[in-house]
Amino acid sequence: MKEITYDVRIYKTEIYKGKTATTYYVRWKVGGKVWRKPFRNAAQADTYRGELQAAARRGEAFSRAIGEPVSWGRTHQAEMSWYDFVCRFVDMKWKAAAPKYRQDIARALTAASPAMYSTTRGKPEDRELRSAMHRWTCNTKQRKEAPEETETALRWLAYNTKPVSALTDDPGLVRDLLDAATSLLNGQRAAPNTVRKHRMLLSNALDYAVELKLLPANPLKTLKWKPPAGTYEVDRRSVVNHSQAKALLAAVKAQKPSGERLVAFFALMYYAALRPEEAINLRRDNITLPSLAKNPESGEMEEPPNAWGELHLLKAAPYSGREWTDTGTARQERALKHRAEGHTRTVPIPPPLVRILRAHLAEFGKGPDGRVFYGVQGGELPFITYRRAWKAARKVALTEKEFASPLAARPYDLRHACVSTWLNAGVSAPQVAEWAGHSVDVLLRVYAKCIVGQDEIAKRRISDALE
């Protein structure tokens, strides 16, 4: 698409009469896209509209990116409200972004937006505004389908946010924007990982504002700001041992009606370090089990002792919610984490997991699309089903003190326990990283506190060297 066009049409000025003020909107169309700019009085709106008309009559080229004559870009800085800019940024990112990344963008920009409100007159409740911003404004897929009950909030947002250029005119506004993006509803600082993520996403958005000529430079990059101290290490208190893991799996099996079909699901996390989105997307074709051996005494086919199998993982299906996926399903398939599209990962299946998987396949077979795990009604295994089963199993298998602790608080902690077991068994870090789908440096940083006994070994080696 060309960046300029001569297809321009200027409309009649719109007048919006609010309870306390009147706003005049100049509307015009450039290459099929409608633009709108607010003014506080009729004279300013008429002047701006007249300048657009004059440029169009002279046959000047208009920019598709900013909606104004190309010649103005040499002396004028483009204007766009924060609300319109958020819509533009979200739309630009939507197609290439994974569903969970789309959610992250929506959360970050929704949190930041209150700093860009131009007034509090007629402002709906904060919760209503945040809901409208997150669910509809920051969602390209369903923005045009917003229900009538959100119309008041969306209209207020569209008419009452500052222009992006205000971030250049008011340096203090940049800090307010960052503080809002990295804070909770109660004003307290968000978790360190959330703070870093939202700061990164906000910076990406302002880089795009520079690209659109709305800002001369990204003001966030010159702001003196220290990120909060955080940790990426696994909490050692959350890691279960083998006895605890077996007790939890037994407790899962007792949960009705889904428990029996979930044992293998959780076992894959504990024995093979699968992520939940990898386990839930597992197909029968991804599993290679050892062949059964004939018992010379009974003549029956039996599981050979200490026989290993393999998992060949190709895709994962993270949970994100129907409103954020392209397919309209709660999950959307994507490449494995830290892997390029089409790249696989092979993970060994230890003998205990071989037995569990063989029993599961014998009883439940294959579900839709060859899936190993599916719901009681035959559809996709619901996110809430396995979360509830795990919570109930913890209450049965753990003591009251353990239940109140971080021990296996989430199904994901089973994966941490598996990786910790591999490392403590002496498996080399590069091999563990390959099986778990990590880089070696991330592996050692995340699981540093879960490798036990290494300090004593190191001390002995140092003593030997000194002697």
C-alpha positions in Angstrom: 0.0 0.0 0.0 1.3 3.5 -0.9 2.0 5.8 2.0 0.3 8.7 0.4 -3.1 9.3 -1.3 -5.1 12.0 -3.0 -8.4 10.4 -2.1 -9.5 12.9 0.5 -13.0 13.9 1.7 -13.8 16.5 4.4 -17.0 16.1 6.4 -19.2 18.6 8.3 -17.9 19.4 11.8 -19.6 17.2 14.5 -20.8 18.8 17.7 -20.9 16.8 20.9 -22.7 18.5 23.8 -21.7 17.1 27.1 -23.1 17.9 30.5 -20.4 20.5 31.2 -18.7 21.2 27.9 -19.1 21.1 24.2 -16.6 19.5 21.9 -16.2 20.1 18.2 -14.9 17.2 16.1 -13.4 17.8 12.6 -13.9 14.6 10.6 -12.3 13.7 7.3 -11.5 10.6 5.3 -8.1 9.8 3.8 -7.8 6.8 1.5 -10.8 5.1 3.0 -9.9 5.7 6.6 -11.9 8.2 8.7 -10.0 10.6 11.0 -11.3 12.8 13.8 -9.8 15.6 15.8 -11.4 17.3 18.8 -11.4 21.1 19.5 -12.8 23.0 22.5 -14.3 25.9 20.4 -15.9 26.2 17.0 -13.4 28.7 15.7 -10.5 26.4 16.1 -12.4 23.6 14.5 -13.4 25.8 11.5 -9.8 26.9 11.0 -8.4 23.4 11.0 -11.1 22.2 8.7 -10.5 25.1 6.3 -6.8 24.2 6.2 -7.6 20.6 5.3 -10.0 21.8 2.6 -7.5 24.2 1.1 -4.8 21.5 1.0 -7.2 19.1 -0.7 -8.2 21.7 -3.3 -4.6 22.4 -4.1 -4.2 18.7 -4.9 -1.7 18.0 -2.1 -0.9 14.4 -1.2 -2.2 13.3 2.2 -0.3 10.8 4.4 -2.1 7.6 5.2 -0.2 7.2 8.4 -1.2 10.5 10.0 -4.2 11.6 7.9 -2.8 15.1 7.2 -1.2 16.7 4.2 2.4 15.5 3.6 3.6 19.1 3.5 2.4 19.6 7.1 4.8 16.9 8.4 7.7 19.3 7.7 6.4 21.9 10.1 3.6 20.3 12.0 3.7 17.4 14.5 0.9 14.9 13.9 -1.8 14.8 16.6 -3.6 11.7 17.9 -5.5 11.1 21.1 -4.2 8.4 23.5 -7.3 6.4 23.0 -7.0 6.4 19.2 -3.3 5.6 19.5 -4.0 2.6 21.7 -6.4 1.3 19.1 -3.9 1.8 16.4 -1.1 0.1 18.3 -3.2 -2.9 19.2 -4.4 -3.3 15.6 -0.8 -3.2 14.4 0.3 -5.9 16.9 -2.7 -8.1 16.7 -2.1 -10.3 13.6 1.4 -11.4 14.6 0.9 -11.6 18.3 0.1 -14.8 20.2 -3.2 -14.7 22.2 -1.4 -14.5 25.6 0.8 -11.6 24.3 -2.4 -9.8 23.1 -3.7 -10.1 26.7 -0.4 -8.7 28.0 -0.6 -5.7 25.7 -4.2 -5.1 26.8 -3.3 -5.3 30.5 -0.4 -2.9 30.2 -2.1 -0.3 28.2 -5.3 -0.5 30.2 -3.3 0.1 33.4 -1.4 3.0 31.9 -4.4 4.8 30.4 -5.8 6.6 33.5 -2.6 8.8 33.4 -3.8 10.1 30.0 -7.3 11.1 31.0 -7.8 14.8 30.1 -10.6 15.4 32.5 -12.7 13.8 35.3 -15.9 15.4 34.3 -18.6 12.9 33.6 -16.1 10.1 34.2 -17.7 6.6 34.7 -16.5 4.4 37.5 -12.8 3.3 37.2 -13.8 -0.4 37.1 -16.2 0.2 34.3 -13.6 2.2 32.3 -10.9 -0.5 32.8 -13.2 -3.2 31.7 -14.2 -1.4 28.6 -10.6 -0.6 27.8 -9.3 -4.1 28.3 -12.1 -6.2 26.8 -13.1 -3.9 23.9 -10.7 -1.1 23.1 -7.6 -3.3 23.3 -9.2 -6.2 21.4 -9.1 -5.8 17.6 -11.3 -8.9 17.2 -14.3 -7.7 19.1 -14.0 -3.9 19.3 -16.8 -3.4 16.9 -19.0 -5.8 18.8 -19.0 -3.9 22.1 -22.3 -4.2 23.9 -24.6 -1.3 24.4 -23.9 -1.2 28.2 -20.3 -0.2 27.5 -21.2 2.6 25.1 -21.0 5.3 27.7 -17.6 4.2 29.0 -16.2 3.8 25.4 -17.5 7.2 24.3 -16.0 8.9 27.4 -12.7 7.3 26.7 -12.7 8.2 23.0 -13.5 11.9 23.8 -11.5 12.5 27.0 -7.9 11.3 26.6 -4.9 13.6 26.1 -3.0 13.7 22.8 0.1 11.5 22.6 2.1 14.7 22.0 1.4 15.8 25.6 4.1 13.3 26.7 6.6 15.7 25.0 5.0 18.9 26.4 4.8 17.6 30.0 7.8 15.5 31.1 6.1 14.7 34.4 3.3 13.0 32.5 5.8 10.3 31.3 6.5 9.3 34.9 2.8 9.3 35.7 2.2 7.0 32.7 4.9 4.6 33.8 3.7 4.6 37.4 0.1 3.8 36.3 1.2 1.0 34.0 3.2 -0.7 36.8 0.7 -0.3 39.6 -2.3 -2.3 40.9 -5.8 -0.9 41.2 -5.1 0.0 44.8 -2.1 2.0 43.8 0.5 -0.4 45.1 3.4 -1.5 42.9 2.7 -4.7 40.9 4.8 -7.8 41.1 8.4 -7.4 39.8 7.8 -9.5 36.7 4.6 -7.6 35.9 6.4 -4.3 36.3 9.2 -5.3 33.9 6.7 -6.7 31.4 4.5 -3.6 31.4 7.4 -1.2 31.2 8.7 -3.1 28.1 5.3 -3.1 26.4 4.7 0.6 27.2 8.1 1.4 25.7 7.2 -0.6 22.6 4.1 1.4 22.2 5.9 4.7 22.5 8.5 3.5 19.9 5.5 3.1 17.6 4.4 6.6 18.4 7.8 7.8 17.2 7.3 5.8 14.1 4.0 7.5 13.4 5.7 10.9 14.0 3.5 11.5 17.1 6.6 11.9 19.2 10.1 13.1 18.3 11.7 10.4 20.5 10.6 7.8 23.0 10.5 9.8 26.3 10.5 6.6 28.4 14.1 5.8 27.4 15.4 9.0 29.0 13.5 8.6 32.2 15.6 7.7 35.3 13.8 4.7 36.6 15.1 1.7 38.6 13.2 -1.6 38.1 12.2 -3.4 41.3 14.4 -6.2 42.5 12.9 -9.6 41.5 13.8 -13.2 41.2 13.3 -15.8 38.5 14.3 -18.6 40.9 12.0 -21.5 41.7 10.9 -21.4 45.3 12.4 -24.6 46.8 9.4 -24.9 49.2 7.1 -25.6 46.2 9.0 -28.6 45.0 7.6 -32.0 46.0 9.6 -35.2 46.5 8.7 -38.6 44.9 6.6 -39.8 47.8 4.6 -36.6 47.9 4.1 -36.7 44.1 2.8 -40.3 44.2 0.4 -39.4 47.0 -0.9 -36.4 45.0 -1.4 -38.5 41.9 -3.3 -41.1 44.0 -5.5 -38.3 45.4 -6.1 -37.0 41.9 -7.4 -40.4 40.8 -10.0 -40.3 43.6 -11.6 -37.1 42.3 -14.9 -37.6 40.5 -15.8 -37.5 37.7 -12.5 -36.5 36.0 -9.8 -37.8 38.4 -8.9 -41.0 36.7 -8.4 -39.4 33.3 -6.2 -36.7 34.9 -3.6 -38.9 36.5 -1.5 -39.3 33.4 -2.0 -35.5 32.7 -0.3 -34.5 36.0 2.2 -37.4 35.7 3.6 -36.0 32.5 4.5 -32.8 34.3 6.1 -34.6 37.2 8.0 -37.4 35.3 8.7 -35.6 31.9 8.6 -31.9 32.9 5.9 -31.0 30.4 4.3 -27.6 30.6 0.4 -27.8 31.1 -0.1 -26.4 27.5 2.2 -29.1 26.2 0.5 -32.0 28.1 -3.0 -30.8 27.1 -2.0 -30.7 23.4 -0.4 -34.2 23.4 -1.5 -36.6 20.7 -1.2 -40.4 20.6 1.3 -40.0 17.7 3.6 -38.0 20.0 4.1 -41.0 22.3 6.5 -43.9 21.7 6.2 -46.6 24.3 8.5 -49.7 24.6 7.2 -52.9 23.2 5.7 -55.4 25.6 7.8 -58.5 26.3 6.5 -62.1 26.6 6.8 -63.6 30.0 8.5 -67.0 29.5 6.7 -68.6 32.5 3.1 -67.3 31.9 3.4 -66.7 28.2 1.6 -63.4 28.6 2.7 -60.0 27.3 4.0 -57.8 30.1 5.7 -54.5 30.6 9.5 -55.1 30.4 11.3 -53.9 33.5 13.1 -50.6 33.4 12.0 -49.9 29.8 11.9 -46.3 28.7 9.8 -44.5 26.0 10.0 -41.1 24.3 7.8 -38.1 23.8 8.1 -36.2 20.6 6.6 -32.7 21.2 5.7 -30.5 18.2 3.2 -27.9 19.4 1.6 -26.4 22.6 -1.8 -25.0 23.2 -1.7 -22.3 26.0 -4.9 -21.2 27.6 -5.9 -17.6 26.8 -9.6 -17.4 26.5 -11.9 -17.4 23.5 -11.9 -13.6 23.0 -8.2 -13.5 22.4 -7.7 -16.3 19.9 -8.2 -16.3 16.2 -10.2 -19.5 16.3 -12.7 -18.6 18.9 -11.5 -21.5 21.1 -10.1 -21.1 24.6 -6.7 -22.4 23.4 -4.8 -21.8 20.2 -2.0 -24.0 19.0 1.5 -22.4 18.7 5.1 -23.5 18.4 6.8 -24.9 21.5 8.1 -22.3 23.9 11.7 -21.1 23.0 11.4 -23.1 19.7 10.9 -21.9 16.1 7.8 -23.1 14.2 8.2 -26.7 13.2 11.0 -27.5 15.7 10.4 -30.5 18.0 11.6 -31.5 21.4 12.2 -35.1 22.5 11.7 -36.0 26.2 12.4 -39.4 27.7 9.6 -41.4 29.4 10.8 -43.1 32.6 9.4 -46.5 33.5 6.8 -45.2 36.1 5.4 -42.9 33.5 5.4 -45.6 30.8 3.1 -47.7 33.0 0.8 -44.7 33.7 0.5 -43.7 30.1 -0.1 -47.3 28.9 -2.9 -47.7 31.4 -4.4 -44.4 30.4 -4.4 -45.2 26.7 -5.9 -48.6 27.3 -8.8 -47.2 29.3 -9.5 -43.9 27.6 -8.0 -44.3 24.1 -7.8 -41.3 21.8 -10.0 -38.2 21.9 -10.8 -35.6 19.3 -7.9 -35.1 16.8 -6.0 -37.9 18.4 -5.7 -36.0 21.7 -4.6 -38.0 24.7 -6.6 -35.8 27.2 -10.1 -34.6 26.7 -13.2 -33.7 28.8 -15.8 -36.1 30.2 -18.2 -35.0 27.5 -15.6 -35.6 24.8 -14.6 -32.0 24.1 -11.5 -30.1 25.0 -10.2 -30.7 28.6 -11.4 -27.5 30.4 -8.8 -25.4 32.2 -11.1 -25.2 35.3 -11.5 -29.0 35.5 -7.9 -29.8 36.1 -7.3 -26.8 38.3 -10.2 -27.9 40.6 -9.0 -31.5 40.7 -5.5 -30.4 41.7 -6.7 -28.2 44.4 -8.9 -30.9 45.8 -6.1 -33.5 45.6 -3.7 -31.2 47.5 -6.2 -30.9 50.3 -6.5 -34.7 50.6 -2.8 -35.7 50.1 -1.1 -32.9 52.1 -1.2 -32.1 55.8 -2.9 -28.9 56.8 0.4 -27.1 57.2 1.6 -28.3 53.8 -1.7 -27.3 52.1 -1.2 -23.8 53.4 2.4 -23.7 52.1 3.6 -23.2 48.5 4.2 -26.9 48.2 2.9 -27.9 44.7 0.5 -25.0 44.9 0.1 -25.1 41.1 0.2 -28.0 38.6 3.2 -26.2 37.1 5.2 -26.9 40.3 5.3 -30.6 39.2 7.4 -29.5 36.2 9.8 -27.7 38.6 10.0 -30.9 40.7 10.9 -33.0 37.7 13.7 -30.6 36.5 15.0 -30.5 40.1 15.0 -34.3 40.2 17.0 -34.5 37.0 19.6 -32.0 38.1 20.0 -33.6 41.6 20.4 -37.0 39.9 23.5 -35.6 38.2 22.2 -35.2 34.7 24.2 -32.6 32.9 22.7 -29.1 32.6 22.8 -29.0 28.8 20.8 -32.3 28.7 18.3 -31.2 31.2 17.9 -27.9 29.3 17.2 -29.8 26.1 14.6 -32.1 27.7 12.9 -29.2 29.6 12.9 -26.8 26.7 15.1 -24.2 28.4 18.4 -22.5 27.6 21.2 -23.6 29.9 21.7 -20.1 31.5 18.0 -19.8 32.2 17.9 -23.3 33.6 20.7 -22.7 36.1 19.3 -19.3 37.1 15.8 -20.5 37.6 16.7 -23.8 39.4 19.7 -22.6 41.3 18.2 -23.1 44.8 16.8 -26.5 43.9 20.1 -28.2 43.3 20.9 -29.7 46.8 24.1 -31.2 48.0 26.3 -29.4 45.5 27.9 -27.1 48.2 29.2 -30.1 50.1 30.6 -31.7 47.0 32.3 -28.4 46.1 33.8 -28.1 49.6 35.3 -31.6 49.4 36.8 -30.9 46.0 38.3 -27.6 47.3 39.8 -29.5 50.4 41.3 -32.1 48.1 42.8 -29.4 45.9 44.3 -27.6 48.9 45.8 -30.8 50.3 
